[in-house]
Amino acid sequence: MNPEPPKNEKTFTKDMKTFEQLPAKTKELELLMDRAEKATGKEGLALNKLIRDKSTQPL
């Protein structure tokens, strides 16, 4: 009685199309946030500071 895993192929394609339509600054911040979530210690701190600085800059 193991449930089948969800099919991520369809949502992945849809999510990638949505991501590609985002403005460049938003894409950059999303990628930085993803890296910051995976980082630890001083590297994570530096990435969070970079995100904070870039998010307050005007376009």
C-alpha positions, 0 to 999 in steps of 0.5 A: 500500500505504498502511495505513488509519488507525485508526477513532478514533470508537468509542474516542473515545466510549468514552473520553469516557464513561469520563472523565465517570465520573471524580471531579471532582478527577481530571478537573480534574487530567487537564485541567491535566496536558494543558495542562501538556504543551502549555505551555512555559516559565514557563506550564508551570512554573506549571501543574506547580506547580498540579498538584502543589499540587492533588494533595496537597490532601485531598478 
